[in-house]
Amino acid sequence: MEIVYLLGFVLILIGSASSGYWLDDLAHPCVRKCKADREPMTCEYDWTVESYYSMSRACYQCPFNEFDCHRPHCIPMAGYARPVYSVNRRLPGPSIQVCENDVIKVHVHNRMQNEEGEAIHWHGLHMRGSQHMDGVPHITQCPINAGHDFTYEFTAKLPGTHWWHSHAGNHRADGVFGSFIVRQSPGADPNRKLYDRDDPSHVILINEWAKAMTSTIDLATFHGVTINPTDGILINGRGTNQIVTRPSDNTTATVDHHIVYVKSGLRYRFRVIGAAGNMCAFVISIDDHQLKVIAMDGAPVAPFDVDRIAVFSGERYDFVIAADQPPTNYWIRVAGELSCVEDQEVGILRYAGTPTGSKPDADRSTRAQGSLLNPYDGRITPGSTYVSDLTDAEEKQDDLSHVDVTHYLELNTVLRNGAKGLHHPVFYPYEADNGAFHSTPIVVINNISYVFPDVPLLTHWRDVKRASWCNEDSLRTSGKDCIHEACECIHRIDIKYNQVVELVFVNPNAVSAHPMHIHGYNLEIVGMDQMWNYFTIEDFKRLDAQGKIKRNLKNPPRKDSFMVPGAGYLIARFRANNPGWWLMHCHINSHLKLGMGMVFHVEGDVPPPPANMPVCTHP
């Protein structure tokens, strides 16, 4: 019996070491070839969400013994010990990989310390007919209280590369996230002929890491204390930039690289997910290999060749590489930009037959050059391309050329005394910033700082006090001066069912690009550009009236997460045919805290909530 146990244990370690995923992920019965003539499966998962620690006793002699870094419950991170939040004591958490129309059941057990509530959002899945499963506290559900359990159940209707993450507090930024891949039958994928392999282990999650927990970083930033927001980048939970010294003999080591395996002569589909919690952009490239982009945020696009892709928080990119180079090792480079500009991490693309333990000859510190999709600074230079310039690979099923209503949304950073408790109007107003402290702006949409309600809107919106709601029109009517005063409320826009809605995002600030995410929908990205610093909605309207704003209405790409360039604009359209209450927000963790969010209330009937929903309201 002991021999069987040890053999199984070794197999688990070998499997995790070779692919970056645990065998129980890739051996799940729902990880299979998807065929049109097969019935959907019911896919169940059991998750325990808890406070945990990287480099715990579960890691034994990691990183001095690389084998130990792959032990169950070992979170090596970059060889640095710090508190984390985790699912099943893993970072990233478990990978869900299923077929289109499979039924998903995830049993979540909240075992967080300090009575922290939890909720899991299924980023990229629209929850049509399952609106209560969207996983946003106080929008679609009450939080799962500590010590309580809840089962999310829904159908994976939307194929593509998605991910799941906590939508409670700082849990996502500190470790509660993972991949969610919905594959489809070969005949349903318009780009299927472009690749030979879509291996479950070729899914890459990228996030930044810091020695301090996110709550420490945010509180320091909010209250004028200088602190380093990042200490490196992780590729599938592994970073190599920290040199660890063993006190007993002064031996040094680093955590080993994440390795992806390929065979010569085959074409491989890669699925990359941007899981940043901070204001980071990740520029991914693979030495000597071109990336053929075939999907963005789960939606297929006409193939587009590029050398590098900038991935913002929430975004997903699928690309194909041809394993047509001499069989050896090549760096997978992830260069940080914006708040991660000083960081770069590398993984290894390893051809079959290359010796174990070998590394690429190229300098790992070099930053890749070449053509770039989705420029992180918003600037179009020779060789760079906006996502709006790509085209959908599928024939449009809906005509959005006629717009029923347009909403103009200005994304800005402003200084307001009293807002979010940052600047006391008497003791330390922002006007007193003379170098003695750093003033902290709030981030707003149309000068409104979003406040979450105390009840879930999907079921209890009628219980919200009338004075708590607002939008630009209601504040104007009330006489509130949001240009000079702090306007904090539940920012809400009502949309009639089946309307074609155009959203015009304007970002006046050249310094900050905002990665926005909308729940419940894909948007058609019909235009974007960078203009000039302090570009305003009035500037946009004037140029639009002159016919100087271009829109691609023929076959624009679809996305649910998108970067609005600094000092520029982005135009998006959608048909409001998914009723419910849907959050739209900046996907930078601190920006949502500081107010860059709002809710769209799409009119129409939604199914009643399941009987076992978490409770935070009185009958």
C-alpha atoms as one frame of an Amber mdcrd trajectory, in Angstrom:
protein
   0.000   0.000   0.000   2.835   2.388   0.882   4.500   1.704  -2.476   1.290
   2.538  -4.341   0.968   5.784  -2.380   4.550   6.805  -3.120   4.181   5.971
  -6.802   1.038   8.078  -7.025   2.758  10.925  -5.202   5.718  10.850  -7.606
   3.408  10.816 -10.620   1.613  13.892  -9.314   4.901  15.735  -8.893   6.173
  14.715 -12.325   2.922  15.836 -13.926   2.926  19.207 -12.234   6.616  19.774
 -12.932   6.316  19.078 -16.639   3.245  21.168 -17.399   2.714  23.752 -14.674
  -0.682  22.192 -13.902  -1.602  19.517 -11.403  -2.626  16.148 -12.773  -6.045
  16.422 -11.137  -6.665  19.457 -13.398  -5.605  17.795 -16.622  -6.955  14.358
 -15.685 -10.425  15.703 -14.925 -12.972  13.785 -17.053 -14.202  17.055 -18.561
 -10.767  17.724 -20.125 -11.393  15.930 -23.412 -11.699  16.384 -27.154 -14.869
  18.315 -27.851 -17.110  16.807 -30.498 -20.379  18.081 -31.923 -22.119  14.694
 -31.631 -21.342  14.207 -27.913 -23.690  15.116 -25.100 -22.513  17.837 -22.671
 -21.071  16.671 -19.362 -21.629  17.868 -15.817 -18.275  19.064 -14.473 -17.887
  19.338 -10.698 -15.118  20.977  -8.684 -14.507  21.270  -4.963 -12.707  24.419
  -3.815 -11.582  25.576  -0.398 -10.766  29.295  -0.265  -8.488  30.210   2.595
  -5.686  32.369   3.908  -2.353  30.656   3.358   1.385  31.276   2.950   3.886
  30.954   0.118   7.077  28.989   0.805   5.351  27.220   3.701   6.479  23.944
   5.274   4.802  22.207   2.335   7.719  23.423   0.187  10.391  21.518   2.144
  13.745  22.470   0.507  12.363  24.529  -2.397  14.071  26.156  -4.302  17.297
  24.308  -3.410  15.557  21.090  -4.428  13.391  21.907  -7.450  11.426  18.692
  -6.946  10.152  20.127  -3.650   8.783  23.220  -5.406   6.181  20.983  -7.086
   4.905  19.300  -3.951   1.178  19.556  -3.158   0.321  22.777  -1.291   3.700
  24.354  -2.102   3.257  27.863  -3.489   6.820  28.813  -4.506   5.904  32.225
  -5.926   9.443  33.591  -6.479  10.987  31.911  -3.458   9.632  34.586  -1.119
   7.522  33.771   1.940   4.449  35.969   2.447   0.728  35.619   3.178  -1.520
  34.802   0.222  -5.137  33.972  -0.450  -5.576  30.677  -2.233  -7.944  28.061
  -3.597  -6.923  24.529  -2.593  -3.561  25.956  -1.492  -2.497  26.736  -5.046
  -1.466  29.844  -6.997  -2.794  30.124  -9.623  -5.836  28.168  -8.503  -7.347
  25.117 -10.234  -7.822  25.265 -13.997 -11.314  24.581 -15.349 -11.135  23.186
 -18.904 -14.415  22.013 -20.411 -16.412  21.814 -23.634 -19.065  24.195 -24.853
 -22.439  23.683 -23.117 -21.021  21.593 -20.273 -22.781  22.192 -16.953 -20.413
  23.622 -14.352 -20.785  23.024 -10.619 -18.188  24.596  -8.336 -18.599  23.900
  -4.615 -16.946  26.815  -2.810 -16.044  26.477   0.873 -15.069  29.820   2.387
 -12.523  29.164   5.127 -11.000  32.625   5.179  -9.648  33.959   8.432 -10.842
  37.286   9.862 -14.451  36.648   8.805 -13.802  37.702   5.212 -16.622  37.152
   2.722 -16.023  35.657  -0.719 -17.531  35.572  -4.208 -16.167  34.090  -7.446
 -16.635  35.876 -10.760 -16.469  33.935 -14.051 -14.682  36.509 -16.173 -15.780
  36.330 -19.806 -18.879  34.184 -19.294 -22.055  36.225 -19.673 -24.352  34.200
 -17.398 -27.343  34.479 -19.709 -30.154  32.788 -17.832 -27.870  32.410 -14.787
 -27.494  36.052 -13.792 -27.285  35.196 -10.076 -24.053  33.273 -10.732 -21.996
  36.258 -11.965 -20.238  36.392  -8.612 -20.133  40.083  -7.644 -20.888  40.908
  -3.990 -23.761  43.355  -3.578 -24.517  43.320  -7.302 -25.595  39.742  -8.101
 -25.268  38.063  -4.706 -24.488  38.430  -1.029 -20.920  37.376  -0.173 -20.316
  33.809   0.959 -19.684  34.326   4.654 -16.600  32.833   6.302 -17.324  29.286
   7.394 -20.126  28.935   4.838 -20.413  27.101   1.519 -22.075  27.834  -1.793
 -22.299  26.030  -5.135 -22.093  27.998  -8.367 -23.984  26.225 -11.143 -24.267
  27.402 -14.737 -23.768  26.300 -18.345 -20.529  27.132 -20.176 -22.269  28.616
 -23.196 -19.500  30.849 -24.486 -16.418  29.129 -25.964 -13.016  30.690 -25.581
 -10.272  31.608 -23.136 -11.744  32.961 -19.918 -10.759  32.975 -16.268 -12.246
  32.992 -12.816 -11.278  35.187  -9.894 -12.466  36.498  -6.589 -14.498  39.702
  -6.671 -14.156  40.304  -2.944 -11.647  42.703  -1.417  -8.033  42.027  -2.367
  -8.443  38.285  -2.791  -7.891  38.293  -6.565  -4.742  40.406  -6.363  -3.316
  38.134  -3.659  -3.989  34.783  -5.302  -7.625  33.752  -5.822  -7.734  33.308
  -9.592  -7.323  30.647 -12.274  -8.003  29.811 -15.908 -11.380  28.816 -17.358
 -11.139  27.361 -20.860 -14.238  26.472 -22.877 -13.318  24.518 -25.998 -15.622
  23.746 -28.930 -15.855  21.113 -31.622 -13.322  21.564 -34.458 -15.996  22.416
 -36.990 -17.267  25.303 -34.881 -13.877  27.031 -34.574 -13.270  29.308 -37.608
  -9.494  29.220 -36.980  -9.148  25.493 -36.310  -7.108  24.817 -39.449  -4.371
  27.162 -38.234  -3.089  24.922 -35.436  -2.391  21.245 -34.784  -2.422  21.214
 -30.984  -4.488  22.954 -28.315  -2.829  21.391 -25.288  -4.429  21.999 -21.885
  -0.966  22.797 -20.484  -0.430  25.661 -22.969  -2.493  28.079 -20.890  -0.436
  30.909 -19.369  -1.555  33.217 -16.554   0.572  36.286 -15.882   0.425  38.420
 -12.757   2.703  40.679 -10.781   3.765  39.935  -7.221   4.972  42.028  -4.301
   6.579  41.293  -0.962   3.783  43.210   0.752   0.139  42.162   0.631  -2.178
  44.235  -1.541  -3.976  45.736   1.460  -0.635  47.132   2.715   0.260  48.544
  -0.707  -3.163  50.110  -1.233  -3.361  51.652   2.237   0.114  53.120   1.849
  -0.765  54.558  -1.560  -4.121  55.894  -0.401  -2.618  57.673   2.593   0.527
  59.192   1.167   3.168  56.620   2.105   5.697  55.615  -0.549   5.906  51.862
  -1.068   7.081  49.594  -3.860   3.911  48.243  -5.548   5.635  45.319  -7.317
   8.659  43.084  -6.834   8.399  40.949  -9.949   6.221  39.007 -12.370   4.917
  35.451 -12.172   4.323  33.120 -15.129   1.851  30.469 -14.007   2.812  31.251
 -10.435   6.569  31.045 -10.891   9.105  33.873 -10.700  12.874  33.629 -10.916
  14.106  37.091  -9.903  14.652  36.399  -6.183  17.908  34.788  -5.079  17.292
  32.694  -1.965  20.119  31.957   0.460  20.115  28.904   2.742  21.470  30.033
   6.125  23.032  26.677   7.016  25.623  26.737   4.206  25.028  30.026   2.297
  23.965  28.074  -0.789  21.927  30.217  -3.198  19.128  29.208  -5.586  16.122
  30.573  -7.452  12.787  29.041  -8.322  13.038  27.373 -11.722  11.419  28.717
 -14.878   7.978  27.788 -16.114   8.562  25.464 -19.096   6.295  24.868 -22.093
   7.038  21.873 -24.320   6.616  21.608 -28.105   7.597  19.192 -30.874   9.210
  20.257 -34.126   6.919  20.594 -37.103   3.679  21.219 -35.158   1.629  24.389
 -34.684   0.470  25.143 -31.150  -2.348  27.253 -29.777  -1.403  29.285 -26.708
  -3.936  30.930 -24.386  -2.615  33.894 -22.375  -4.503  35.562 -19.516  -3.602
  38.910 -17.941  -4.250  38.565 -14.203  -2.619  41.793 -12.996  -4.029  43.356
  -9.856  -2.074  46.576 -10.217  -1.527  49.104 -12.998   0.668  46.684 -14.934
   0.789  45.767 -18.590   2.593  42.597 -19.656   4.265  42.450 -23.074   4.645
  38.788 -24.075   6.876  37.462 -26.839   8.728  34.248 -27.713  12.253  34.511
 -29.094  12.499  33.719 -32.834   8.781  32.839 -33.066   6.023  34.989 -34.504
   2.667  35.078 -32.751  -0.399  34.561 -34.945  -3.287  36.079 -32.949  -6.536
  34.153 -33.482  -8.752  35.256 -30.583  -9.193  38.079 -28.060 -11.215  37.682
 -24.856 -12.552  34.375 -26.168 -13.871  35.804 -29.454 -12.136  34.651 -32.665
 -10.474  37.204 -34.928  -9.092  37.029 -38.441  -5.457  35.837 -38.078  -3.007
  38.635 -37.336   0.783  38.173 -37.170   2.730  40.122 -34.577   5.963  39.858
 -32.566   4.624  41.111 -29.212   1.282  41.509 -27.444   0.588  43.884 -24.542
  -1.812  42.202 -22.130  -3.697  44.323 -19.592  -5.562  43.099 -16.537  -8.593
  41.036 -17.545  -7.576  40.590 -21.189  -7.003  37.256 -22.901  -5.167  36.569
 -26.154  -4.954  33.312 -28.096  -2.121  32.932 -30.561  -0.528  30.189 -32.641
   3.198  29.550 -32.946   4.841  27.247 -35.458   7.524  25.044 -33.916   9.727
  25.497 -36.971  12.988  26.679 -35.396  16.079  24.594 -34.532  15.055  22.291
 -31.659  16.429  23.897 -28.512  15.284  26.332 -25.775  13.797  29.787 -26.387
  12.868  32.486 -23.889   9.216  33.291 -23.365   9.614  36.932 -22.355   7.104
  38.872 -20.265   8.203  42.495 -19.990   6.422  44.683 -17.474   5.223  48.156
 -18.375   3.538  51.025 -16.512   3.857  50.296 -12.759   5.792  47.078 -13.582
   8.235  48.775 -15.950  11.283  47.670 -13.950  10.297  43.995 -14.063  10.760
  41.259 -16.633  10.206  37.526 -16.191  11.026  34.691 -18.546   9.756  31.197
 -19.117  11.166  28.605 -21.478   9.785  27.200 -24.725  11.511  23.811 -24.943
  11.559  21.630 -28.053  11.367  17.864 -27.612  14.822  16.336 -27.387  16.392
  19.355 -25.688  18.357  18.314 -22.572  16.560  18.689 -19.257  17.994  21.512
 -17.170  19.364  23.430 -20.148  18.479  27.069 -20.793  18.456  29.393 -23.793
  21.758  30.966 -24.779  20.181  34.403 -25.350  20.461  37.137 -22.709  17.383
  36.831 -20.484  17.447  40.529 -19.537  17.006  41.810 -23.092  13.606  43.268
 -23.889  12.040  42.025 -27.105  11.485  44.394 -30.004   9.300  44.194 -33.085
   5.666  44.721 -33.991   3.249  45.224 -31.094  -0.472  44.603 -30.705  -2.341
  46.722 -28.130   0.332  49.362 -27.327   0.510  49.774 -23.548   0.998  53.553
 -23.724  -1.759  54.062 -26.304   0.612  55.485 -28.892   0.542  54.215 -32.444
   4.036  54.036 -33.880   5.337  52.104 -36.910   4.708  48.438 -36.193   2.059
  48.935 -33.492  -1.641  48.115 -33.892  -4.775  48.828 -31.884  -7.106  45.920
 -31.092  -9.851  47.866 -32.888  -7.953  47.376 -36.159  -8.457  43.596 -36.036
 -11.574  42.009 -37.502 -13.969  39.376 -36.227 -13.404  35.914 -37.690 -17.111
  35.091 -37.582 -19.894  36.565 -39.660 -21.833  39.141 -37.709 -25.073  37.787
 -36.300 -26.463  41.206 -35.435 -26.542  44.620 -37.103 -25.328  47.332 -34.728
 -24.926  50.038 -37.371 -27.916  51.936 -35.985 -27.561  53.224 -32.407 -30.538
  53.791 -30.119 -28.639  55.570 -27.345 -25.089  56.840 -26.740 -23.499  57.216
 -23.323 -20.369  59.316 -22.967 -18.114  58.154 -20.127 -15.143  60.236 -19.028
 -12.521  58.269 -17.105 -10.477  60.599 -14.969  -8.336  61.034 -11.877  -9.358
  63.963  -9.667  -8.502  65.379  -6.257 -11.435  65.754  -3.875 -11.278  66.478
  -0.181 -13.348  64.047   1.854 -13.734  61.446  -0.915 -12.959  57.835   0.082
 -11.417  59.125   3.325  -8.172  60.106   1.545  -7.874  63.839   2.267  -9.351
  65.431   5.376 -10.653  68.870   4.339  -9.067  70.547   7.411  -6.185  68.417
   8.700  -4.559  67.377   5.409  -6.443  68.710   2.372  -4.914  67.967  -1.003
  -4.200  71.684  -1.460  -1.615  71.363   1.335   0.542  69.035  -0.741   3.818
  70.962  -0.802   6.120  67.971  -0.736   5.423  67.085   2.879   3.059  64.345
   1.691   1.790  62.903  -1.561  -1.762  63.770  -2.570  -3.882  60.828  -3.733
  -6.537  61.255  -6.424  -9.719  59.281  -6.709 -10.650  57.753 -10.053 -14.071
  58.582 -11.416 -16.474  58.096 -14.292 -18.126  61.383 -15.243 -16.829  62.839
 -11.959 -18.741  60.193  -9.961 -17.016  57.909  -7.488 -18.843  54.591  -7.360
 -20.062  53.192  -4.043 -21.194  49.584  -3.691 -24.686  49.131  -2.226 -25.272
  47.197   0.997 -27.687  44.741  -0.674 -27.438  42.761  -3.941 -29.062  44.841
  -6.677 -30.195  41.881  -8.740 -32.663  40.817  -6.052 -33.028  43.817  -3.713
 -32.553  46.968  -5.762 -35.922  48.277  -4.596 -34.567  48.314  -1.036 -31.834
  50.815  -1.891 -32.560  54.332  -0.634 -33.476  56.710  -3.401 -30.784  59.180
  -2.348 -28.080  56.532  -2.828 -28.580  56.309  -6.606 -27.102  58.758  -9.076
 -26.010  59.429 -12.605 -24.767  62.517 -14.373 -28.293  63.779 -15.091 -29.629
  63.292 -11.554 -26.648  65.050  -9.993 -26.992  67.947 -12.398 -30.686  68.245
 -11.527 -29.936  68.202  -7.801 -27.480  71.071  -8.192 -24.507  69.019  -6.976
 -21.188  70.422  -8.235 -19.192  67.277  -8.912 -16.361  69.219 -10.518 -15.440
  70.679  -7.140 -17.232  68.415  -4.654 -16.928  64.710  -3.898 -19.850  62.869
  -5.520 -19.978  59.331  -4.081 -23.005  57.208  -4.906 -24.298  54.124  -6.750
 -23.642  55.226 -10.318 -26.399  53.676 -12.402 -27.531  53.847 -16.011 -30.842
  52.269 -17.051 -30.975  50.652 -20.491 -34.084  49.414 -22.243 -34.106  45.803
 -23.357 -32.798  45.177 -26.894 -31.518  48.711 -27.394 -28.330  49.137 -29.405
 -26.038  51.043 -27.063 -22.926  52.970 -27.980 -20.398  53.674 -25.228 -17.830
  56.403 -25.812 -14.992  56.212 -23.288 -12.834  59.331 -23.077  -9.617  59.343
 -21.050  -8.260  62.892 -20.678  -5.123  61.877 -18.787  -2.096  61.018 -20.926
  -0.361  59.335 -17.994  -2.933  56.641 -17.197  -4.442  53.940 -19.406  -7.496
  52.248 -17.899  -8.209  48.542 -18.562 -12.007  48.423 -18.368 -14.169  45.309
 -18.023 -17.911  44.886 -18.558 -19.868  42.015 -17.032 -22.583  40.196 -18.955
 -21.561  41.275 -22.458 -18.999  41.393 -25.219 -18.648  44.803 -26.801 -17.872
  45.454 -30.434 -14.786  47.693 -30.394 -15.539  49.984 -33.331 -12.875  52.635
 -32.827 -10.080  53.983 -30.646  -7.257  56.482 -30.882  -4.934  58.663 -28.857
  -5.467  62.404 -29.244  -3.936  65.017 -26.954  -3.548  65.591 -23.219  -6.771
  66.741 -21.540  -8.821  65.548 -24.502 -12.470  65.897 -23.421 -15.914  64.584
 -24.286 -16.664  67.994 -25.828 -13.585  67.598 -28.066 -14.821  64.149 -29.108
 -18.330  65.423 -29.924 -16.930  68.309 -31.955 -14.662  66.041 -34.010 -17.441
  63.479 -34.395 -19.798  66.139 -35.762 -17.099  67.082 -38.279 -16.831  63.476
 -39.445 -13.275  63.119 -38.093 -13.988  60.172 -35.786 -13.824  56.870 -37.638
 -15.883  53.799 -36.768 -15.357  50.287 -38.099 -18.891  48.951 -38.449 -18.163
  46.226 -40.981 -16.751  43.466 -38.800 -15.261  44.867 -35.584 -13.646  42.609
 -32.960 -15.483  41.692 -29.750 -14.004  42.125 -26.280 -15.171  42.301 -22.686
 -11.893  43.777 -21.368 -10.152  46.621 -23.144  -7.630  49.374 -22.626  -8.829
  52.968 -23.025  -5.694  54.842 -24.135  -4.435  57.806 -22.166  -5.381  61.146
 -23.750  -7.675  59.287 -26.106 -10.951  57.475 -26.634 -12.525  54.105 -27.304
 -15.930  53.492 -28.928 -17.855  50.284 -28.262 -21.323  48.974 -29.094 -23.587
  46.205 -27.857 -27.187  45.079 -28.012 -28.752  45.090 -24.551 -30.353  41.634
 -24.729 -29.035  40.178 -21.467 -31.238  41.599 -18.683 -29.850  42.174 -15.221
 -27.541  44.391 -13.191 -24.067  44.402 -14.707 -20.951  45.947 -13.236 -18.611
  47.885 -15.520 -15.318  48.945 -13.951 -11.605  49.510 -14.231  -9.863  46.177
 -13.655  -7.041  47.743 -11.636  -7.862  46.585  -8.123  -7.218  49.926  -6.418
  -9.088  51.913  -9.069 -12.319  50.067  -8.373 -11.814  50.754  -4.668 -11.304
  54.435  -5.438 -14.510  54.673  -7.444 -13.987  53.802 -11.124 -17.079  51.682
 -11.601 -20.777  51.838 -12.427 -23.720  49.527 -13.026 -25.820  49.061 -16.133
 -29.393  48.064 -15.362 -30.681  46.288 -18.459 -34.440  45.983 -18.185 -36.155
  42.629 -18.575 -37.030  39.511 -16.635 -34.384  37.343 -14.983 -34.860  33.894
 -13.467 -35.582  33.759  -9.720 -32.558  33.248  -7.457 -31.698  29.718  -6.351
 -32.977  28.848  -2.905 -29.485  28.398  -1.458 -28.065  31.838  -2.314 -25.886
  33.435   0.391 -27.817  35.748   2.694 -26.971  39.281   3.839 -30.431  40.844
   3.824 -33.443  40.736   6.084 -36.669  39.133   4.800
